[in-house]
């Protein structure tokens, strides 16, 4: 039997990158993974060439994934991360021509993500024609948000006609982490109310009541909510009107400003937290303000979700910043002792690589750090389907 029989190849296709991981869904064992970057800017001209490069790398390790007629290695499926599922998709979905066309149609709601996701799917279907392709959607976990949380207060007929609502993102991570947190606490997911903070270059928060999402910070697009690496998060909608009317900026220029030149990057010129910390230590006032704005927004959402849930059993940090930045964790929850929220400095140290409690055992609210594993979650959903 092949060493990779029964594995799932997980692909996350970005506009200029292709992340990949081949793993066993039951055990979580990773056979191999990596990333091809700067697609279109280097000797890798497109995603098809990138995936061929991935296959060559596997072959160099003695793992032949395809002979052009299927998968002699016995791969169970290819699982694709797709950012926006709109109202069409709310569970893992086998990909056919219709599904791929719908993912492309939804690109208007996620122009930075869905076109690249669709391109990765197209290439994988061509190069692995004998393997089932499964789409796992970032928005699926938030599909059933309560109407009060999902609805924008705009003209209802316009909203209904164009599916304008809050969708939420990072759902695969929020679902996986909330389940892992409950397991770590030794309690059924249905009995744990928690706030999940997915803090990476993109950042989002969610309120999860008994395993079901009841609120989340991202909205129609991944731009709403927390301050992020290059994204503004929440701004007054009137700001967009002002930028257009008074400054003469085009829609594309405003899009570029809010998605790529805002957030920590816009305020401090740096969106890497390690570099940001170094600037703060050097006395850079812009970096300090950027950090303070980031923490202020984060605390606002934590407070809102404590009210949404009527109190929490757990607050869980995850993703690159959440798993590695102890100071962010401490500052985000500082001064909340009256709510039963305490961070133990001795436990809250550095990078966390496995589920860890950073609050005292006797604290009413468990503060946790749980590493996310979206690839494993996608692999398991694809294999199950």
C-alpha positions in Angstrom: 0.0 0.0 0.0 1.2 3.5 -0.8 2.7 5.5 2.1 0.1 8.2 1.4 -3.0 6.1 0.8 -6.0 7.7 2.4 -4.4 11.1 2.7 -6.0 14.4 1.8 -4.1 17.1 -0.1 -5.2 20.5 1.2 -4.7 23.5 -1.0 -5.0 27.1 0.0 -4.7 29.2 -3.2 -4.0 32.9 -2.7 -3.6 35.5 -5.4 0.2 35.0 -5.6 0.7 31.9 -3.4 -0.2 28.3 -3.0 -0.1 26.7 0.4 -0.2 22.9 0.5 -0.2 20.1 2.9 -0.7 16.4 2.5 -1.9 14.7 5.7 -3.7 11.8 7.2 -7.1 13.1 8.4 -7.6 10.6 11.2 -4.2 11.0 12.9 -3.3 14.5 11.8 0.1 13.2 10.7 1.6 15.6 8.0 3.4 13.8 5.2 4.7 17.0 3.7 3.6 20.6 3.3 4.9 24.0 2.2 4.1 27.1 0.2 4.9 28.4 -3.3 5.1 32.2 -3.1 5.3 35.1 -5.6 3.4 33.3 -8.3 3.5 35.4 -11.4 6.5 37.4 -10.2 9.1 34.7 -10.4 9.9 31.7 -12.6 6.5 30.3 -11.5 4.2 32.0 -13.9 0.8 30.7 -12.7 -1.0 28.3 -10.3 -0.8 25.5 -12.8 3.0 25.8 -12.8 3.0 26.1 -9.0 1.0 22.9 -8.5 3.3 21.1 -11.0 6.2 22.3 -8.9 4.5 20.9 -5.8 4.1 17.5 -7.5 7.8 17.5 -8.5 8.7 18.2 -4.9 6.7 15.3 -3.7 8.2 13.1 -6.4 11.6 14.1 -5.2 10.7 12.7 -1.9 9.6 9.4 -3.5 5.9 10.3 -3.4 4.2 10.2 -6.8 0.9 12.0 -6.5 -0.3 11.6 -10.1 0.5 10.0 -13.4 -1.9 12.3 -15.3 -4.7 9.8 -15.0 -5.7 10.0 -11.4 -3.8 9.2 -8.2 -1.8 6.1 -8.0 -0.8 7.2 -4.5 -4.4 6.7 -3.3 -5.2 10.2 -2.2 -8.7 10.2 -0.8 -9.5 13.8 -1.8 -8.2 17.3 -2.4 -9.6 19.8 0.1 -9.7 23.4 -1.0 -10.1 26.4 1.3 -12.6 28.7 -0.3 -13.1 32.1 1.4 -16.7 33.1 0.4 -19.6 30.7 0.1 -22.3 33.3 0.1 -25.8 32.0 0.7 -25.1 29.1 -1.7 -22.8 27.0 0.4 -22.9 26.2 4.1 -21.1 22.8 4.4 -18.2 21.0 2.6 -19.2 20.5 -1.0 -18.1 18.2 -3.8 -16.9 20.4 -6.6 -18.4 20.1 -10.1 -18.6 22.6 -12.9 -21.7 24.2 -11.4 -20.0 24.6 -8.0 -16.9 26.1 -9.5 -19.0 28.6 -11.5 -20.8 29.6 -8.4 -17.5 30.2 -6.5 -16.4 32.4 -9.4 -19.7 34.3 -9.3 -19.2 35.0 -5.6 -15.9 36.7 -6.4 -17.7 40.0 -6.3 -18.0 39.5 -2.5 -14.4 38.4 -2.0 -12.4 39.9 -4.9 -9.1 39.3 -3.2 -9.7 35.6 -2.4 -12.4 33.7 -4.5 -10.8 34.2 -7.9 -7.5 32.7 -6.6 -9.4 29.9 -4.8 -11.2 29.1 -8.1 -8.0 29.0 -10.0 -6.5 26.6 -7.6 -9.5 24.3 -7.9 -9.4 24.5 -11.7 -5.7 23.5 -11.8 -6.2 20.7 -9.3 -9.1 19.2 -11.2 -7.0 19.2 -14.4 -3.9 17.7 -12.8 -5.7 15.2 -10.5 -8.8 14.3 -12.6 -9.4 11.0 -10.8 -9.5 12.5 -7.3 -12.6 14.0 -5.7 -12.3 17.8 -5.0 -14.0 19.3 -2.0 -14.6 22.9 -1.2 -14.6 23.9 2.5 -15.9 27.5 3.0 -14.6 30.1 5.5 -18.1 31.4 5.8 -19.9 28.1 6.6 -19.5 28.2 10.4 -21.3 31.5 10.5 -24.1 30.6 8.0 -26.7 30.3 10.8 -25.9 33.5 12.6 -29.0 34.8 14.4 -30.8 37.3 12.1 -30.1 40.2 14.5 -26.4 39.6 14.2 -26.4 38.9 10.4 -28.6 41.7 9.2 -27.3 45.2 8.1 -29.8 48.0 8.8 -30.2 49.0 5.1 -33.1 48.8 2.7 -34.4 45.3 3.1 -35.4 44.7 -0.5 -32.0 45.8 -1.8 -30.2 43.6 0.8 -32.4 40.6 -0.1 -31.9 41.0 -3.8 -28.1 41.2 -3.6 -27.5 38.9 -0.6 -26.1 41.8 1.5 -25.5 40.5 5.0 -22.8 39.7 7.5 -21.2 36.4 6.5 -18.1 36.2 8.7 -14.8 34.5 7.9 -12.1 32.3 9.4 -15.0 30.0 10.2 -12.9 26.8 9.7 -10.5 28.1 12.4 -13.2 29.3 14.8 -15.1 26.0 14.6 -11.9 23.9 15.0 -10.5 25.9 17.9 -13.8 26.1 19.8 -14.1 22.3 19.6 -10.5 21.9 20.7 -11.0 24.3 23.6 -14.0 22.4 24.9 -12.1 19.1 24.6 -9.2 20.6 26.5 -11.6 21.6 29.3 -13.0 18.1 29.3 -16.5 19.4 28.5 -18.9 18.8 25.6 -18.8 21.6 23.1 -22.5 22.1 23.6 -21.9 23.1 27.2 -19.2 25.7 26.6 -19.8 29.4 25.8 -16.7 31.0 24.6 -15.0 33.9 22.8 -12.6 32.9 20.1 -9.9 35.4 19.0 -8.3 34.5 15.7 -5.4 37.0 15.6 -3.2 36.8 12.6 -2.4 39.3 9.8 -6.1 38.9 9.2 -8.0 39.0 12.5 -11.5 38.1 13.6 -13.4 37.4 16.8 -16.4 35.2 17.4 -19.0 34.5 20.1 -19.7 30.8 20.3 -22.6 29.6 22.4 -22.6 25.8 22.9 -20.7 25.2 19.7 -22.8 27.5 17.6 -21.6 30.9 16.4 -23.9 33.7 17.5 -21.8 36.7 16.4 -18.5 37.5 14.6 -16.5 40.6 13.8 -16.1 40.2 10.0 -19.1 41.0 7.8 -20.0 41.0 4.1 -16.3 41.0 3.4 -13.2 40.2 5.6 -12.6 44.0 6.0 -15.0 44.6 8.8 -14.1 44.2 12.5 -10.8 44.2 14.3 -7.7 46.2 13.3 -5.5 43.9 11.2 -2.1 43.8 9.6 -3.0 45.9 6.5 -6.8 46.2 6.9 -8.6 49.0 8.8 -11.4 47.0 10.3 -14.4 49.0 11.4 -14.6 52.6 10.1 -17.4 55.1 9.8 -19.1 54.3 6.4 -19.1 58.1 6.0 -15.3 58.0 5.7 -15.7 56.1 2.4 -18.0 58.8 1.1 -15.7 61.5 2.3 -12.7 59.9 0.6 -14.6 59.8 -2.7 -16.4 63.1 -2.6 -13.9 65.4 -0.9 -10.6 63.7 -1.8 -11.6 62.5 -5.3 -10.5 58.9 -4.6 -11.8 56.2 -6.9 -13.5 53.0 -5.6 -10.3 51.1 -6.4 -8.1 53.6 -4.6 -10.3 53.4 -1.5 -10.3 49.6 -1.7 -6.5 49.6 -1.8 -6.3 52.0 1.1 -8.6 50.1 3.4 -7.4 46.6 2.5 -3.7 47.0 1.9 -2.5 50.4 3.3 -4.4 50.5 6.6 -4.4 48.7 9.9 -1.0 48.4 11.6 0.8 49.0 8.3 -1.0 52.2 7.8 -0.5 53.5 11.3 3.1 52.3 11.9 4.5 51.4 8.5 4.9 47.8 9.8 2.4 44.9 10.1 4.7 42.2 11.6 4.2 42.2 15.4 7.9 41.4 16.1 9.0 44.4 14.1 6.2 46.5 15.6 7.5 45.5 19.1 11.0 46.5 18.2 9.8 49.9 17.0 7.9 50.4 20.3 11.0 49.6 22.3 12.9 52.2 20.3 10.3 54.8 21.3 8.5 55.0 18.0 5.2 56.9 18.9 3.4 55.8 15.7 4.1 52.1 16.5 2.9 52.6 20.1 -0.3 54.2 18.9 -0.9 51.5 16.3 -0.5 48.9 19.1 -2.9 50.8 21.4 -5.5 51.1 18.7 -5.2 47.4 17.9 -5.7 46.5 21.6 -8.5 49.0 22.1 -10.6 47.5 19.2 -9.9 44.0 20.4 -11.1 44.8 23.9 -14.3 46.4 22.5 -15.2 43.1 20.8 -14.4 41.1 23.9 -16.7 43.3 25.9 -19.5 43.1 23.4 -19.3 39.3 23.2 -19.3 38.9 27.0 -22.7 40.7 26.8 -23.8 38.6 23.8 -23.1 35.4 25.7 -24.2 36.7 29.1 -20.7 35.8 30.4 -18.2 33.3 29.1 -16.8 29.9 30.2 -13.6 30.5 28.1 -11.7 33.1 26.1 -9.5 31.4 23.5 -6.6 32.9 21.5 -5.4 31.4 18.3 -3.5 32.1 15.0 -0.1 33.7 14.5 -0.4 36.6 16.9 -2.8 34.9 19.3 -0.4 31.9 19.7 2.9 33.8 19.9 2.3 37.3 21.3 2.0 37.0 25.1 1.9 40.7 25.6 -1.1 41.0 23.3 -2.9 38.3 25.3 -2.1 40.1 28.6 -3.1 43.6 27.4 -6.3 42.4 25.7 -7.6 41.1 29.1 -5.9 43.4 31.5 -8.2 44.8 34.3 -11.0 42.4 33.8 -10.7 40.6 37.1 -14.2 41.7 38.1 -15.6 39.6 35.3 -13.7 36.6 36.4 -11.0 37.0 33.7 -7.4 36.8 34.9 -4.2 36.0 33.0 -1.4 34.3 35.0 1.9 35.9 34.0 3.9 32.8 34.8 1.7 30.7 32.4 1.4 33.4 29.7 4.9 33.2 28.3 6.0 33.2 24.7 4.9 30.9 21.9 2.3 28.2 22.6 2.4 25.0 20.5 -0.3 23.0 22.2 -3.6 23.8 24.0 -2.6 25.7 27.1 -4.5 27.4 30.0 -2.9 30.8 30.8 -5.4 31.7 33.6 -5.2 30.4 37.2 -7.0 27.1 37.7 -9.5 28.7 40.1 -10.4 31.6 37.8 -14.1 31.5 36.7 -13.2 32.1 33.1 -10.7 29.8 31.5 -8.3 31.8 29.3 -6.8 29.5 26.7 -4.3 29.4 23.8 -5.2 26.8 21.3 -3.2 26.5 18.1 -5.4 26.5 15.0 -5.0 23.8 12.4 -7.2 24.8 9.4 -5.5 22.2 7.2 -6.4 19.3 9.5 -10.0 20.6 9.8 -10.3 20.9 6.0 -8.8 17.4 5.5 -11.2 15.9 8.0 -14.2 17.5 6.4 -13.1 16.5 2.9 -12.5 12.9 4.0 -15.8 12.7 5.8 -17.7 14.0 2.8 
